[in-house]
Structure formats: structure tokens, C-alpha cells
Amino acid sequence: MSAKNSNQYDSLYDNYEWFVPSNFNIANACCHRWASSPHEARQAAIYFEDQVGQLTSLSYGQLSERVNKLANGFIRMGVHPQDRIAIALQHSAETAITILAAISVGAIAVPLKAGLSNIDYDKRLVDIVAKIVIVDKHTIGPVTNAIDHNPVLRQSLKQIIGINTDDERVIPWRTLLARQPSQFTTVVATPDTPALLFYPDNTEPLQATVVTHEALIGALPGFVSSQNWFPKKSDIFYTTYDWSTPIGLLGALLPTLYFGRTIVGCPSGRTIPRLFTLLEHYPISNMLASADELRRIASYKDPLNHFDLALRCISCPEQDSSPELNHWVKERFGFTLNHICMPLGFSYIVGESAEKWPSKTGSMGRAIPGHRVAILNEKGDKLETDKVGFLCVHKDNKEDDPDPGLSLHFWQQGRLQELAPLSQNWYNTGIRARLDKEGYFWRDTSNPTI
């Protein structure tokens, strides 16, 4: 299909409308509803291969059962809606189970990446007034060290759950799940209820972005379009991003599960032949990858043509990509690399969809249908085309329906606080960019962010 014939952007943007149910729980939408159908319950939800190649395979029925058991465990530990549950795990299937279980009980899941120092864990656990923390063998040391040296933390924290750990103070994950019933009624949530907290790396003062249940709905248009209309028949998704990161969770894991499809995961750093073996074996059709990972593949010298891949689409954050990388993807896989712009707290707001509208080499892409995006100056005035300012998102779409992908609150010093708009319901991403006369956004590379 030619670029001219595939340019459906205006129609898609003009006709898009948000539909947000009056009650919406991410865990129910991504997990439990599929398990309620005998046919869908047997479908594969997650394949995860660890560093040594050991596979965790979960159907939607098995995923829901484990989520339910952990949710029952949380309730027995006294977790109430909007309590904060800290999740300090390396990339794993258990990451997905724990996040969905926390959301199932109406709590706020707080993913904390592995590799933080005890001081970093201390600050975050105190800031969220964590009720429970889940650790593994990689994170138990710094987390328990933080707890041991902070009486405030010892008072607020009710329990530590450990995966493959050996500490008498920690409840073993397997033991906890074995004792719990496999049925649980998901807590009803309104769409604007907080579901997740994300701490950016190295921010002072400490401040977390609050993500609501409806943020998943806000992510779907960008996810679908950047993956050239996922899901199509037999589509299977893979991402190089950890499922506990904002992009790995909201940009890959949750949208894939929302559509009842299969997602594949593995730790980072896998050798290129082993990675291609994974891509071929499952077989993966769609991928969200970092530019660094794509460059690592491109720089591999030995031939990989003997792998029979089913890949049909790859997306990549635009800020780290390059025309050379796009050219390599086209040459190697036979399709266009779709760039995305997904700032924390704003969801997919700008991007490319080679199947539905033409790309412009070097640009960030166009505003994703459903979102109102513009360039404003420091005073909040909308700028003319080709003038550099701040990339901003409006609270409402063109039909004056609230944008569900926009985070309007942050968490700081133990409480929820409202985010201030730049001007008249326009919220600043902090990205400096310009808009050309054809509707494409271009990042200002001389001063890309504030």
C-alpha cells in the first residue's frame, strides 16, 4: 500500500472518541475478565524466560488464579483500598502478578526498580508510607537494610514478602500463595482512582507520578497505532523494557493483556542469537524496543538470516532513535520503524503508524488520535508553526471529553497533590519541540527538555 493510499490520519483523528466506563479496574480488564471464559482462560497470557532459560508459562486462567491468591494474601495482611504496596523485583513474571494483585484489591502498586541503594529504597518506602513490600534475592539486602535503619519505616511497614529469599522476617511467596483461596472479587474502582505510582530516576525533591486506572485506556490508541493496528490474527508481543517501568508496563504489558493476547519477556542482556531464538520460537510479531537494543542487534556481525521470524512491526522511543536506525530496520526486516513519544504521566501522545499515515524522517510523528497536543511558550500562549516551545497536552480532547491518559496528580511527602497546568488546562511535558505546517512534531535537539 502506498503512503498516499495509507494516509488515514485525518479521518482517524477527527472521528476518535474516548469511551471510559463508569467503573474500570485495570486488573479486571487485563486479567480476570479473560479468565471468566473457559476458552479465553486457556489462552497463553505470559511466557517469561529467565537468565538460564527457565520458562514461566501462564494462561489467562493461571494468571488470574495466582493474582487472586496473592490478592487474598494482601487482604489477610490488612491491605485496604489506596494503601501503597511497594514492588522491588527484577524483571519477571512475578512482577506482573504482583502489580495486578495490588490493583485487584484497590491498592496502589509502586514498582521500584531493582538495583537501587538502601538509601533510595528508604526514601521511597517512607514517602509512600508503604504497607507491604515485595522483594526477591536481588533486592532483599538493600530493602531490609533500609528497614533496619529507619524506625519510621519499621512502624508503617506491616509485612515483607520474598521471592526465592531466605530470611526469617520475610513471608515466602510460594508459602503465602499456597495458603490462599483461588477466588477473589476485584475491588470496584472509578476510572480516576490512582492505580500506580512511578518514581523517575534521580529526582530531587522526591516526587512520583500518579497513574489512574483510566490511564490504560488513554494508552490504547498510541499502542494500537504504533504497532500497526495490534492485535491482528496470531499477534504476539515482546518488549525489551522491564515490565515494572512505565513504558514496559503501560506501553507493552498491560495493553497486550487488555486485548487478551500473549506477551513474551526475558531479562535484558540476552545474546543476539538467543534473542533471535526467542523471537522465532514463540513466534513474536510485534516489538517495543529501545534504540540501544536495536543498535546492539544491528552491530552483531554474524549472519542471522537462518532465523525464520514473524516480526511485522517494531516501535521505538523517538528521542533515542536516528534515521540510520530506521534505515537498518527497513533493510533488515522490511518495514518502517514506528517512533513513539511517551513521557511519564502523558501516555502515548505523539507517534508514527506506517500502516495508517506516512512518516517523516527525523520527526517525532503526529498527535495520536484522542489527544490534543500543541506547542506553547513559557506564558502558555500557543505558538505558530515552526516556532520552538514546549510540547503540551490539553486536559480535554477536541470533543471536550477528559483525556484519560493524562496524569493530573503527583505523590510527594506522603500525600496526593494536584499538578499545576502551564495555562488553561494545558499541561507541559517539559519537551521542547516545534510543529510544522503538515502537523508533524519535531524535537528541538539543541535544547530538548527542561
Buried (B, 14 or more C-beta within 10 A) or exposed (E): EEEEEBBEBEEBBEEBEBEBEEEBBBBBBBBBBBBEEEEBBEBBBBBBBBEEEEEBEBBBBBBBBBBBBBBBBBBEBEBEEEBBBBBBBBBBBBBBBBBBBBBBBBBBBBBBBBEBEBEBBBBBBBBBBBBBBBBBEBBBEBBBBBBEEBEEBEEBBEBBBBBBBEBEEBBBBEEBBEEBEEEBEBBEBBBBBBBBBBBEEEEEEBBBBBBBBBBBBBBBBBBBBBBBEBBEEEBBBBBBBBBBBBBBBBBBBBBBBBBBBBBBBBBEEBEBEEBBBBBBEBBBBBBBBBBEBBBBBBEBEEEBEEBEBBBBBBBBBBBEBBEEBBEBBEEBBEBBBBBBBBBBBBBBBBBBBBBBBBBBEBBBBBBBBBBBBBBBBEEBEBBEEEEBBBBBBBBEBEEEEBBBBBBBBBBEEEEBEEBEBBBEBBBBBBBBBBBEEEBBBBBBEEEEBE
